[in-house]
Amino acid sequence: MPVSPHHRDEGVRREAVRRLMFLEQRDSLHADHIRTVAEAFDVNPRTVNRWLDNARAHGHYTPHQRSSFTLTQPMRDAVARSCGNMAAAHRELAEDGHLGSKPISYATFYRAVTEHYSPGFLAGLRGGERARRAFDIHFNRPPGHRNEAWEADHVEASVWVNVAGHRRKPWITWFVDCATDVICGLCISAQFPSRENVLIAARAALQRGGDFGPFGGVPTLVRVDGGKDFLCQSVEAALGVFGVRRIDLPPDSPWLKGTVEAVNRAIKTMRFPSLPGYTEAPRTSRRTRIDPDEHLLTYEAFVRIVTDWVHDWNHNHVLAGRQRTPSQLWHDDLTPIYDVDPTELHTYTLEPLKRPLTINDDGVHWDKRHYIAPFMQGRKGEKVLLRYMPHHYRQVELYKAKDGTYLGPAILQNAATDEDRRETRRVAERDANRLRTALKRAERQRQERFEADTVPTHPRPVADLTTEQAAHLLDGRRDEERAREARPDLAPLPEPSASWEPSADSQTPLDPTPTSDAPTDVPLPPLPAPSPSWLQTDSAPPTPEKAPDDHD
């Protein structure tokens, strides 16, 4: 017979006895009532009668309470000094005589300690604050919408990897969307991460359509832990450019960024155990040594495996409790996404050098390094500005110091490949060919060419222009000369008087066609200059004299 859930509930027992006393006062109490209550509490009917006798004696039911043992302050101090070891604390108290005249047993002391302290507090006495937090409970944040909040974190891979002949455990830095659990961007490094990893991962997360699919954009806020690489000014400035708030969480508080912590646990349990060099594999009782012939993954293979897992997580992994993949959750959310222009991000996440540098004959010198690029051909002596990624000095970005125009990337001379050297030489050859073409064209234009003849005659220059082209060129030059000679600010033209009217002769259109009798090659005399008195009156300008006619 199952035990009744109210067997030890004194409150319910008190109400049951009160109900029986009410029936007894109305002379309605029968044996069936007592038997029914006894069956409900899984006790003998005689026990219920004893409850009734207790109520009749005290006026209400008052169960007998056994005397219980409580801890004293010296006992609590002994438990704390022994780091939660109750057996050691009991022995210490017995030796010091703090258990009273009638020493209590270890079982009683153990029961008193466990009733006085919670399991989390006892775990904290044994293992510290981190052990105590394992017993805490936390509220769940509402899911929200995509790009409402991101979380960023570093995680150390529990896999040994062959990095240039050395055994190392890489680090992964990623940004995860809290609403959909989508991994928007990541960065992998072979050493302990720095602000460089954070900036590269942030750049990959903000740009959509790259290696991580259509996920990303600009979030509203980003939650980060108390690591100095996340709290540096470079990361704050990179996020603040787009108005993204950085929420700085207290250290050692993984429950405040549970989304990215869940992704950290997922890759450690889903992917790393099957890789060679797994560091958390079960060990035997024998002491194992490093096998010099152990086959480890190369760094390139490890990066490829992690990126493939991220793709599988975003598109194929079904989240527990949500019955959809992160990709489906992302596309089902219709929240607008703000995309940044990739062409405008060449300076994003790059730190500027405050002083300008000069392009020398062997490139740009900075911090005992020489950087060179094909676009530097012909720019020797020009001032440039330099931007660089922290801890990444193989390549820098250069800009004009005068107006900030982007020139392009420059690489270390020692790290230049054969293709880089060939491209630099090709640019120099193209400039030389362009200069040679321009000089030859100018030389041809300076030389005067003459027509070939078969009879004795005067040399005739070759006309390079047609008649229409020459007329158009002359008209343009005349207009330019008139514009240069016009000085309306010195002698403004007067307004016509009200009495002045155009004559009938002036309204008659002139026939531009010359007559057959009049010669057309006689030059006209120049117009006389206006008198000073005419400039100060409202009269019309003097009429020019008629040109002499050869027939007159």
C-alpha positions as CSV (number, residue, x, y, z in Angstrom):
1,M,0.0,0.0,0.0
2,P,1.5,3.3,-1.0
3,V,2.3,5.8,1.7
4,S,0.0,8.8,1.8
5,P,1.5,12.1,0.9
6,H,-0.1,13.6,4.0
7,H,1.5,11.2,6.4
8,R,3.9,13.7,7.8
9,D,2.0,16.9,7.0
10,E,1.1,18.3,10.4
11,G,-0.9,21.2,8.9
12,V,-3.3,18.8,7.1
13,R,-3.4,16.5,10.1
14,R,-4.4,19.5,12.3
15,E,-7.3,20.4,9.9
16,A,-8.4,16.7,9.8
17,V,-8.7,16.6,13.6
18,R,-10.5,20.0,13.6
19,R,-13.0,18.6,11.2
20,L,-13.6,15.5,13.4
21,M,-14.0,17.8,16.5
22,F,-16.6,19.8,14.6
23,L,-18.6,16.6,13.8
24,E,-18.3,15.5,17.4
25,Q,-19.7,18.7,18.7
26,R,-22.7,18.3,16.4
27,D,-23.1,14.6,17.5
28,S,-22.4,13.5,13.9
29,L,-19.1,11.7,14.5
30,H,-19.2,8.1,13.5
31,A,-16.6,5.3,13.3
32,D,-16.7,5.5,9.5
33,H,-15.3,9.1,9.7
34,I,-12.4,8.0,11.9
35,R,-11.7,4.9,9.6
36,T,-11.7,7.1,6.5
37,V,-9.3,9.6,8.0
38,A,-7.0,6.8,9.1
39,E,-6.9,5.3,5.7
40,A,-6.1,8.8,4.2
41,F,-3.1,9.2,6.5
42,D,-2.2,5.5,6.3
43,V,-2.3,5.0,10.1
44,N,-4.3,2.9,12.5
45,P,-7.7,4.2,13.7
46,R,-6.4,4.1,17.2
47,T,-3.8,6.8,16.1
48,V,-6.7,9.0,15.0
49,N,-8.4,8.5,18.4
50,R,-5.2,9.6,20.1
51,W,-5.2,12.7,18.0
52,L,-8.8,13.4,19.1
53,D,-7.8,12.9,22.8
54,N,-5.0,15.4,22.3
55,A,-7.4,17.9,20.9
56,R,-10.0,17.4,23.7
57,A,-7.2,17.9,26.3
58,H,-5.7,21.1,24.8
59,G,-8.8,22.5,23.0
60,H,-7.0,22.0,19.7
61,Y,-4.6,19.5,18.3
62,T,-1.0,20.1,19.5
63,P,1.3,17.3,18.4
64,H,4.1,16.4,20.6
65,Q,7.4,17.8,19.4
66,R,10.6,15.9,20.1
67,S,13.4,17.9,21.5
68,S,15.9,18.7,18.6
69,F,19.6,19.4,18.8
70,T,20.8,22.8,17.4
71,L,24.3,23.9,16.6
72,T,26.1,26.4,18.8
73,Q,28.5,29.0,17.5
74,P,31.7,27.0,18.5
75,M,30.2,24.0,16.5
76,R,29.6,26.2,13.4
77,D,33.1,27.5,13.7
78,A,34.6,24.0,13.9
79,V,32.7,23.0,10.8
80,A,34.1,26.0,8.9
81,R,37.7,25.4,10.1
82,S,37.5,21.8,9.0
83,C,36.4,23.0,5.5
84,G,33.0,21.1,5.8
85,N,34.5,17.9,7.1
86,M,31.9,17.1,9.8
87,A,33.7,14.0,11.1
88,A,36.8,16.1,11.8
89,A,34.7,18.9,13.4
90,H,33.0,16.3,15.7
91,R,36.3,15.0,16.8
92,E,37.7,18.5,17.5
93,L,34.6,19.4,19.5
94,A,34.8,16.2,21.5
95,E,38.4,16.9,22.4
96,D,37.7,20.5,23.4
97,G,34.6,19.5,25.4
98,H,32.1,21.6,23.4
99,L,29.6,18.7,23.0
100,G,28.2,19.2,26.5
101,S,28.1,17.0,29.6
102,K,26.3,14.3,27.7
103,P,28.2,14.1,24.4
104,I,26.0,13.9,21.3
105,S,26.6,11.2,18.8
106,Y,28.1,11.8,15.3
107,A,24.8,10.9,13.7
108,T,23.0,13.7,15.6
109,F,25.7,16.2,14.9
110,Y,25.6,15.2,11.2
111,R,21.8,15.7,11.0
112,A,22.0,19.0,12.8
113,V,24.7,20.3,10.4
114,T,22.8,19.2,7.2
115,E,19.6,20.8,8.5
116,H,21.4,24.1,9.4
117,Y,23.4,24.5,6.2
118,S,22.2,24.1,2.6
119,P,24.0,21.7,0.2
120,G,25.4,24.7,-1.7
121,F,26.9,26.2,1.5
122,L,28.5,23.0,2.5
123,A,30.0,22.6,-1.1
124,G,31.4,26.1,-0.7
125,L,33.1,25.2,2.5
126,R,34.7,22.3,0.7
127,G,35.5,23.7,-2.7
128,G,35.1,27.5,-2.5
129,E,32.8,29.9,-4.3
130,R,33.0,28.1,-7.6
131,A,31.7,24.9,-6.0
132,R,28.9,26.8,-4.3
133,R,27.7,28.4,-7.6
134,A,27.0,24.9,-8.9
135,F,24.0,24.7,-6.6
136,D,22.6,28.1,-7.5
137,I,19.4,28.6,-9.6
138,H,19.0,31.3,-12.3
139,F,16.3,32.9,-14.3
140,N,16.1,32.4,-18.0
141,R,16.2,35.5,-20.2
142,P,13.3,35.9,-22.8
143,P,14.5,34.8,-26.2
144,G,13.9,38.2,-27.9
145,H,14.6,38.7,-31.6
146,R,17.6,38.2,-33.8
147,N,20.5,40.6,-33.4
148,E,18.9,41.9,-30.2
149,A,21.8,40.6,-28.2
150,W,25.0,38.8,-28.9
151,E,27.4,37.0,-26.5
152,A,31.1,36.6,-27.0
153,D,33.7,34.3,-25.4
154,H,36.9,32.4,-25.7
155,V,37.1,28.6,-25.4
156,E,40.3,26.5,-25.3
157,A,40.1,23.4,-27.5
158,S,40.6,20.2,-25.6
159,V,42.7,18.8,-28.4
160,W,46.5,18.8,-29.0
161,V,47.3,20.2,-32.4
162,N,50.6,20.1,-34.4
163,V,51.4,23.8,-34.8
164,A,54.7,24.2,-36.7
165,G,56.1,21.1,-35.0
166,H,54.9,22.0,-31.5
167,R,52.0,20.5,-29.4
168,R,49.5,23.3,-28.7
169,K,45.8,23.6,-27.9
170,P,44.2,26.3,-30.1
171,W,41.7,28.9,-28.9
172,I,38.4,29.8,-30.5
173,T,36.7,33.2,-30.2
174,W,33.1,33.5,-31.4
175,F,30.0,35.7,-31.4
176,V,26.7,33.9,-30.9
177,D,23.2,35.4,-31.4
178,C,21.1,34.8,-28.2
179,A,17.7,34.6,-29.8
180,T,18.6,31.9,-32.4
181,D,21.8,30.3,-31.1
182,V,23.4,31.1,-34.5
183,I,27.2,31.4,-34.6
184,C,27.6,34.7,-36.5
185,G,31.4,34.8,-36.7
186,L,34.5,33.2,-35.1
187,C,38.3,33.4,-35.1
188,I,40.8,30.6,-34.3
189,S,44.3,31.2,-33.1
190,A,47.2,28.9,-32.1
191,Q,48.1,30.9,-29.0
192,F,46.2,32.5,-26.1
193,P,43.7,35.0,-27.6
194,S,44.1,38.8,-27.5
195,R,42.2,41.8,-28.7
196,E,43.2,40.8,-32.2
197,N,41.1,37.7,-32.1
198,V,38.1,39.7,-30.8
199,L,38.4,42.3,-33.6
200,I,38.7,39.7,-36.3
201,A,35.8,37.7,-35.0
202,A,33.7,40.8,-34.7
203,R,34.5,41.8,-38.3
204,A,33.5,38.3,-39.5
205,A,30.2,38.5,-37.5
206,L,29.2,41.9,-38.8
207,Q,29.6,41.1,-42.5
208,R,27.0,38.8,-43.8
209,G,27.3,36.5,-46.8
210,G,30.9,35.4,-46.1
211,D,32.2,32.1,-44.8
212,F,29.4,31.8,-42.2
213,G,26.4,32.2,-44.4
214,P,23.6,34.8,-44.2
215,F,24.0,35.4,-40.5
216,G,25.2,38.6,-38.8
217,G,24.6,42.2,-39.2
218,V,24.8,44.9,-36.4
219,P,23.4,43.8,-33.0
220,T,21.9,46.1,-30.4
221,L,24.3,44.9,-27.6
222,V,27.1,42.4,-26.9
223,R,27.6,40.7,-23.6
224,V,31.3,39.9,-22.7
225,D,33.0,38.7,-19.6
226,G,35.6,40.5,-17.6
227,G,38.6,39.5,-19.8
228,K,41.0,42.4,-20.5
229,D,41.0,41.6,-24.2
230,F,37.2,42.2,-24.3
231,L,37.4,45.3,-22.1
232,C,40.1,47.1,-24.1
233,Q,39.5,50.4,-25.8
234,S,40.0,48.9,-29.3
235,V,37.1,46.6,-28.8
236,E,34.9,49.3,-27.3
237,A,35.7,51.7,-30.1
238,A,35.0,49.0,-32.8
239,L,31.6,48.2,-31.3
240,G,30.8,51.9,-30.6
241,V,31.2,52.9,-34.2
242,F,27.8,51.3,-35.0
243,G,26.2,52.2,-31.7
244,V,26.5,48.7,-30.2
245,R,26.5,48.7,-26.4
246,R,29.0,46.5,-24.7
247,I,27.7,44.9,-21.5
248,D,30.6,44.1,-19.2
249,L,29.6,41.1,-17.1
250,P,31.4,40.3,-13.7
251,P,34.1,37.7,-13.9
252,D,33.4,34.1,-13.2
253,S,29.7,34.4,-14.0
254,P,29.0,32.0,-16.8
255,W,25.3,31.9,-16.1
256,L,25.0,35.5,-17.3
257,K,26.1,34.5,-20.8
258,G,24.5,31.0,-21.0
259,T,24.1,31.0,-24.8
260,V,27.8,31.1,-25.7
261,E,28.6,28.8,-22.7
262,A,26.2,26.3,-24.2
263,V,28.0,26.5,-27.5
264,N,31.4,26.0,-25.7
265,R,30.1,22.8,-24.0
266,A,28.5,21.6,-27.3
267,I,31.7,21.6,-29.3
268,K,33.6,20.0,-26.4
269,T,31.2,17.1,-26.2
270,M,30.0,16.8,-29.8
271,R,33.2,17.2,-31.8
272,F,36.5,17.1,-29.8
273,P,36.2,13.6,-28.2
274,S,36.5,11.9,-31.7
275,L,39.6,13.8,-32.7
276,P,43.2,12.5,-32.1
277,G,45.0,14.2,-29.2
278,Y,41.8,14.6,-27.1
279,T,43.0,15.8,-23.7
280,E,40.0,14.8,-21.6
281,A,39.9,11.1,-22.6
282,P,39.7,8.5,-19.8
283,R,43.1,7.5,-18.4
284,T,44.4,4.2,-17.1
285,S,46.0,3.8,-13.7
286,R,49.4,3.9,-15.3
287,R,51.2,7.1,-15.8
288,T,51.1,7.9,-19.5
289,R,53.9,9.7,-21.3
290,I,53.9,11.8,-24.5
291,D,54.2,9.6,-27.5
292,P,56.8,11.2,-29.8
293,D,55.2,9.4,-32.8
294,E,51.6,10.4,-31.9
295,H,49.7,11.4,-34.9
296,L,48.1,14.9,-34.3
297,L,46.0,17.1,-36.5
298,T,47.7,19.9,-38.3
299,Y,46.6,23.4,-37.6
300,E,45.0,23.8,-41.0
301,A,43.0,20.5,-40.6
302,F,41.8,21.7,-37.1
303,V,40.6,25.0,-38.5
304,R,38.7,23.2,-41.3
305,I,37.1,20.7,-38.8
306,V,35.9,23.6,-36.6
307,T,34.4,25.6,-39.5
308,D,32.6,22.5,-40.8
309,W,31.2,21.9,-37.3
310,V,30.0,25.5,-37.1
311,H,28.2,25.0,-40.5
312,D,26.6,21.8,-39.2
313,W,25.6,23.5,-36.0
314,N,23.9,26.5,-37.8
315,H,22.1,24.5,-40.4
316,N,21.6,20.9,-39.3
317,H,21.6,20.7,-35.4
318,V,18.1,20.7,-33.9
319,L,18.0,22.6,-30.7
320,A,16.5,20.8,-27.7
321,G,13.2,22.1,-26.7
322,R,12.8,24.3,-29.8
323,Q,12.5,21.6,-32.5
324,R,14.2,23.8,-35.1
325,T,17.7,24.5,-36.2
326,P,19.4,27.9,-35.6
327,S,19.1,28.6,-39.3
328,Q,15.4,28.0,-39.3
329,L,15.0,30.2,-36.2
330,W,17.0,32.9,-37.9
331,H,15.0,32.9,-41.2
332,D,11.6,32.6,-39.3
333,D,12.4,35.9,-37.5
334,L,11.4,38.8,-39.7
335,T,13.3,41.5,-37.6
336,P,15.0,43.9,-40.1
337,I,18.8,43.5,-40.3
338,Y,21.2,46.4,-40.7
339,D,24.1,45.5,-43.0
340,V,27.3,47.4,-43.2
341,D,29.0,48.1,-46.5
342,P,32.1,45.9,-46.9
343,T,33.8,48.4,-49.0
344,E,33.7,51.0,-46.2
345,L,35.2,48.6,-43.6
346,H,38.8,48.6,-44.8
347,T,39.7,50.7,-41.7
348,Y,37.3,48.9,-39.3
349,T,39.0,47.1,-36.4
350,L,42.4,48.6,-37.5
351,E,44.4,50.8,-35.1
352,P,46.0,54.0,-36.7
353,L,49.5,55.1,-36.3
354,K,49.4,58.7,-35.2
355,R,52.4,60.1,-37.2
356,P,52.6,60.0,-41.0
357,L,55.3,58.0,-42.7
358,T,57.3,58.5,-45.9
359,I,57.5,56.2,-48.9
360,N,61.2,55.5,-49.4
361,D,62.9,53.7,-52.3
362,D,62.6,50.4,-50.3
363,G,59.0,51.0,-49.1
364,V,57.6,52.3,-45.8
365,H,59.6,52.0,-42.7
366,W,57.8,51.3,-39.4
367,D,59.1,49.8,-36.2
368,K,62.2,48.4,-37.9
369,R,60.1,46.7,-40.6
370,H,59.9,47.5,-44.3
371,Y,56.5,47.3,-46.1
372,I,56.2,47.5,-49.9
373,A,53.3,47.3,-52.4
374,P,52.9,47.7,-56.1
375,F,51.0,50.9,-55.8
376,M,54.1,52.6,-54.3
377,Q,55.7,52.8,-57.7
378,G,56.2,56.4,-58.6
379,R,55.2,57.7,-55.1
380,K,58.6,58.0,-53.5
381,G,58.7,60.8,-51.0
382,E,54.9,60.9,-50.6
383,K,53.5,61.0,-47.0
384,V,51.1,58.2,-46.0
385,L,49.1,57.1,-42.9
386,L,49.4,53.5,-41.6
387,R,46.7,51.3,-40.0
388,Y,47.4,47.9,-38.6
389,M,45.7,44.9,-36.9
390,P,47.1,44.5,-33.3
391,H,49.7,41.7,-33.1
392,H,49.3,41.1,-36.9
393,Y,52.3,42.9,-38.5
394,R,52.6,40.9,-41.8
395,Q,50.3,43.3,-43.6
396,V,49.3,46.9,-43.0
397,E,46.9,49.3,-44.7
398,L,48.1,52.6,-46.2
399,Y,46.3,55.9,-46.9
400,K,47.2,59.3,-48.3
401,A,48.2,61.7,-45.5
402,K,46.8,64.6,-47.4
403,D,43.2,63.6,-47.7
404,G,43.0,60.1,-46.2
405,T,42.4,58.3,-49.6
406,Y,42.8,54.6,-49.3
407,L,45.8,53.3,-51.3
408,G,45.8,49.6,-50.5
409,P,47.6,46.9,-48.4
410,A,51.3,46.6,-48.0
411,I,53.2,43.5,-46.9
412,L,56.6,42.9,-45.4
413,Q,59.5,42.7,-47.8
414,N,60.7,39.5,-46.2
415,A,57.2,37.9,-46.5
416,A,56.6,38.9,-50.1
417,T,56.0,36.0,-52.5
418,D,57.4,35.7,-56.0
419,E,54.0,36.8,-57.4
420,D,54.2,40.0,-55.3
421,R,57.7,40.7,-56.7
422,R,56.6,40.1,-60.3
423,E,53.5,42.3,-59.8
424,T,55.7,45.1,-58.5
425,R,58.0,44.8,-61.5
426,R,55.0,44.8,-63.9
427,V,53.7,48.0,-62.4
428,A,57.1,49.7,-63.0
429,E,57.2,48.4,-66.6
430,R,53.6,49.7,-67.2
431,D,54.6,53.1,-66.0
432,A,57.7,53.1,-68.2
433,N,55.7,52.1,-71.2
434,R,53.1,54.8,-70.5
435,L,55.8,57.5,-70.2
436,R,57.5,56.3,-73.4
437,T,54.2,56.5,-75.3
438,A,53.5,60.0,-74.0
439,L,57.0,61.3,-74.9
440,K,56.8,59.8,-78.4
441,R,53.4,61.5,-79.0
442,A,54.7,64.8,-77.8
443,E,57.8,64.5,-80.1
444,R,55.5,63.8,-83.1
445,Q,53.4,66.8,-82.3
446,R,56.5,69.1,-82.1
447,Q,57.7,68.0,-85.6
448,E,56.2,69.8,-88.7
449,R,55.4,67.6,-91.6
450,F,55.2,68.7,-95.3
451,E,53.4,67.3,-98.3
452,A,55.3,65.3,-100.9
453,D,55.7,67.0,-104.3
454,T,56.6,65.9,-107.9
455,V,57.3,69.4,-109.3
456,P,59.3,72.3,-108.0
457,T,57.1,74.3,-105.6
458,H,57.0,75.9,-102.1
459,P,56.9,73.4,-99.2
460,R,53.3,72.9,-98.0
461,P,52.7,71.8,-94.4
462,V,50.4,68.9,-93.9
463,A,47.0,70.1,-92.5
464,D,46.1,67.9,-89.5
465,L,42.7,69.6,-89.1
466,T,39.7,69.8,-91.4
467,T,38.0,73.0,-92.4
468,E,35.2,72.4,-90.0
469,Q,37.5,71.6,-87.1
470,A,39.6,74.6,-87.7
471,A,36.6,76.9,-87.8
472,H,35.2,75.4,-84.6
473,L,38.6,75.8,-82.9
474,L,38.9,79.5,-84.0
475,D,35.4,80.3,-82.8
476,G,36.2,78.9,-79.4
477,R,39.3,80.9,-79.2
478,R,37.5,84.1,-80.2
479,D,34.9,83.5,-77.5
480,E,37.6,83.0,-74.9
481,E,39.4,86.2,-76.0
482,R,36.2,88.3,-75.8
483,A,35.5,86.9,-72.3
484,R,39.0,87.9,-71.2
485,E,38.7,91.4,-72.7
486,A,35.2,92.1,-71.4
487,R,35.4,94.4,-68.3
488,P,31.8,95.3,-67.4
489,D,32.9,96.3,-63.9
490,L,35.0,99.2,-65.2
491,A,32.6,100.9,-67.7
492,P,29.0,99.5,-67.3
493,L,26.8,100.1,-70.3
494,P,24.1,102.7,-69.8
495,E,20.4,101.9,-69.9
496,P,18.6,103.1,-73.1
497,S,16.5,106.3,-72.7
498,A,12.7,106.3,-73.0
499,S,12.8,108.5,-76.2
500,W,15.1,106.2,-78.0
501,E,13.4,104.0,-80.6
502,P,14.9,101.6,-83.1
503,S,14.9,103.1,-86.6
504,A,13.3,101.4,-89.5
505,D,16.6,100.8,-91.1
506,S,17.9,99.0,-88.1
507,Q,14.9,96.6,-88.3
508,T,15.6,95.7,-91.9
509,P,17.6,92.5,-92.0
510,L,20.9,92.6,-93.7
511,D,21.6,90.3,-96.6
512,P,24.7,88.4,-95.7
513,T,25.2,87.3,-99.3
514,P,27.8,89.5,-101.0
515,T,27.0,91.0,-104.4
516,S,28.9,89.9,-107.5
517,D,30.2,93.5,-108.2
518,A,31.7,94.1,-104.7
519,P,35.0,92.5,-103.9
520,T,35.0,90.1,-100.9
521,D,38.7,90.3,-100.1
522,V,38.9,94.0,-99.1
523,P,39.6,94.3,-95.4
524,L,37.4,96.6,-93.4
525,P,38.9,99.4,-91.3
526,P,38.8,99.1,-87.6
527,L,35.9,100.7,-85.7
528,P,36.7,104.0,-84.0
529,A,37.0,104.1,-80.3
530,P,34.0,105.7,-78.5
531,S,34.5,109.2,-77.1
532,P,34.5,109.8,-73.4
533,S,31.6,112.1,-73.7
534,W,29.5,109.3,-75.2
535,L,30.1,107.0,-72.3
536,Q,28.6,109.6,-69.9
537,T,25.4,110.4,-72.0
538,D,22.3,108.4,-72.9
539,S,22.8,109.0,-76.6
540,A,23.5,106.1,-79.0
541,P,27.1,105.3,-80.0
542,P,28.4,107.0,-83.2
543,T,27.7,105.3,-86.5
544,P,30.9,103.9,-88.0
545,E,31.9,105.4,-91.3
546,K,31.1,103.4,-94.5
547,A,34.0,101.5,-95.9
548,P,35.3,102.9,-99.2
549,D,34.1,101.1,-102.3
550,D,36.4,100.5,-105.1
551,H,33.6,101.4,-107.6
552,D,33.0,104.8,-106.1
